[in-house]
């Protein structure tokens, strides 16, 4: 347990039985009454923002969170199986923790996962990944206007808009946050 005055932005707390990350801490000293902290928390599971008014001596529980690199192995129904790169222990992580970027995962890729007392609470894929094009529509002759795009399918089964010069067998870099084509990899 720690005092509210020890809470910093980025800490993960257990607040009202839920895990929250601290996004903002403001100290207030009103003209009447005692000082207090007005904090903003983001619920880790739901993403909902919560505001809390904490007295300076109020006790809060700061959670010990371990974040490590893991290797993604395979998909198992609603879980993604990952392996610790140092101990080779395997863990089942719910797909929902990866969010929409889960569709970009391919076997052998490194991911970052945070645990709080043996429970996975956050998972993150790299900001961009290299994927191979397994199918690309042929470019139409005469369709050379600047910025023209065509649909291509990647090795993970995702359809993505790519420039006309990208062909089947090419490797491309994709932004996992937006799902957009970044560049062709040589």
C-alpha positions in Angstrom: 0.0 0.0 0.0 1.1 3.5 -0.7 -0.1 7.0 0.0 -2.0 8.9 -2.8 0.9 11.4 -2.8 3.2 8.7 -4.0 1.1 7.9 -7.1 2.8 8.8 -10.4 1.6 8.8 -14.0 2.1 5.4 -15.5 1.6 3.5 -12.2 -0.9 0.6 -12.3 -3.2 0.5 -9.3 -6.0 -1.7 -8.1 -8.8 0.8 -7.6 -12.3 -0.4 -6.7 -11.3 -3.9 -7.5 -10.2 -3.1 -11.0 -6.8 -2.6 -12.5 -6.3 0.9 -13.8 -3.3 2.8 -15.2 -2.7 6.4 -13.9 -3.0 8.9 -16.8 -3.0 12.2 -14.9 -2.2 13.4 -11.4 -3.2 16.9 -10.2 -2.6 18.2 -6.7 -5.2 20.7 -5.4 -5.0 23.0 -2.4 -8.4 24.7 -2.0 -8.7 27.8 0.2 -11.0 25.9 2.5 -10.4 22.3 3.7 -7.4 20.0 3.2 -5.3 19.4 0.1 -6.3 16.5 -2.2 -5.3 14.8 -5.5 -7.5 14.7 -8.5 -6.4 11.7 -10.5 -7.5 10.2 -13.8 -7.3 6.5 -14.4 -7.8 4.3 -17.5 -9.4 0.9 -16.8 -7.0 -1.6 -18.4 -9.7 -4.1 -19.5 -12.4 -1.7 -20.6 -10.4 1.4 -21.5 -12.9 3.6 -19.6 -11.6 6.8 -18.0 -12.3 7.2 -14.3 -11.7 10.3 -12.2 -10.9 10.0 -8.5 -10.5 12.4 -5.7 -8.0 11.1 -3.2 -6.9 12.6 0.1 -3.1 13.1 0.5 -2.9 10.4 3.1 -5.4 8.0 1.5 -4.0 4.5 0.9 -3.9 3.0 -2.6 -2.6 -0.3 -3.9 0.2 0.0 -6.5 0.4 -3.2 -8.4 3.7 -4.9 -9.4 3.6 -5.4 -13.1 6.2 -7.4 -15.0 6.6 -6.7 -18.7 8.7 -9.0 -20.9 9.3 -9.9 -24.5 7.7 -13.2 -25.6 7.6 -15.2 -28.8 4.2 -15.9 -30.4 3.9 -19.6 -31.2 0.3 -20.3 -32.4 -3.4 -19.6 -32.1 -5.5 -21.9 -29.9 -9.3 -21.0 -30.2 -9.7 -17.7 -28.2 -6.1 -17.7 -27.0 -2.7 -16.9 -28.4 0.1 -19.2 -27.1 3.3 -17.3 -26.3 6.7 -18.5 -25.0 9.1 -16.7 -22.6 12.3 -16.3 -24.5 14.5 -17.0 -21.5 12.7 -19.7 -19.5 10.8 -21.3 -22.4 7.6 -21.3 -20.3 4.4 -21.1 -22.4 1.3 -19.0 -21.6 -2.2 -18.7 -23.0 -3.1 -15.0 -23.6 -6.7 -14.0 -24.5 -6.9 -12.7 -28.1 -8.8 -9.6 -26.8 -5.7 -8.3 -25.0 -4.0 -7.8 -28.4 -6.9 -5.8 -29.8 -7.4 -5.5 -33.6 -3.7 -5.9 -34.2 -4.0 -9.6 -33.4 -4.7 -10.3 -37.1 -1.1 -9.3 -38.0 0.5 -11.9 -35.8 2.5 -14.6 -37.4 4.4 -17.5 -35.8 7.8 -16.6 -34.4 7.0 -12.9 -34.0 8.1 -11.2 -30.8 5.3 -9.5 -28.7 5.3 -7.6 -25.4 3.0 -8.9 -22.6 2.5 -7.5 -19.1 1.6 -9.7 -16.1 0.2 -8.7 -12.7 0.4 -11.6 -10.2 0.5 -14.3 -12.9 -2.5 -12.8 -14.8 -1.9 -11.3 -18.3 -3.2 -7.7 -18.3 -1.8 -6.1 -21.5 -0.4 -7.4 -24.8 1.2 -5.5 -27.6 2.4 -6.4 -31.1 5.2 -4.5 -32.9 4.1 -1.2 -34.5 4.9 -2.5 -37.9 5.4 -6.0 -39.3 6.8 -7.6 -42.5 4.3 -9.8 -44.4 4.6 -11.6 -47.6 2.0 -11.0 -50.4 0.3 -14.3 -51.3 -2.0 -12.9 -53.9 -2.1 -9.5 -55.7 -4.5 -8.4 -58.3 -2.7 -7.7 -61.6 -2.3 -4.0 -62.4 -4.5 -2.8 -65.2 -2.6 -1.3 -68.1 -3.2 2.4 -68.3 -4.1 2.7 -64.6 -1.0 4.7 -63.8 -2.5 7.7 -62.0 -0.5 8.8 -59.0 -1.5 7.0 -55.8 -3.4 4.2 -57.5 -3.9 1.2 -55.2 -4.9 -2.4 -55.6 -6.0 -5.1 -53.2 -3.5 -7.7 -52.1 -3.7 -10.6 -49.6 -0.9 -11.2 -47.1 0.3 -14.5 -45.6 -1.9 -14.0 -42.6 -5.0 -13.7 -44.8 -5.5 -9.9 -44.4 -6.5 -7.9 -47.5 -4.7 -4.6 -47.7 -4.5 -1.8 -50.3 -1.0 -1.6 -51.9 0.5 0.4 -54.7 0.3 -1.1 -58.3 4.0 -2.1 -58.3 3.6 -4.6 -55.4 3.3 -8.2 -56.8 2.7 -11.7 -55.4 5.8 -12.9 -53.5 6.9 -9.4 -52.4 7.4 -8.6 -48.8 5.8 -5.5 -47.5 5.9 -3.5 -44.2 2.4 -2.9 -42.6 1.5 -0.5 -39.8 -0.3 -2.7 -37.2 -2.1 0.3 -35.6 -3.8 1.4 -38.8 -3.5 -1.6 -41.1 -1.9 0.5 -43.8 0.8 -0.4 -46.3 4.1 1.4 -45.4 6.8 0.2 -47.9 8.1 -2.7 -49.9 10.9 -4.6 -48.2 13.8 -5.7 -50.4 
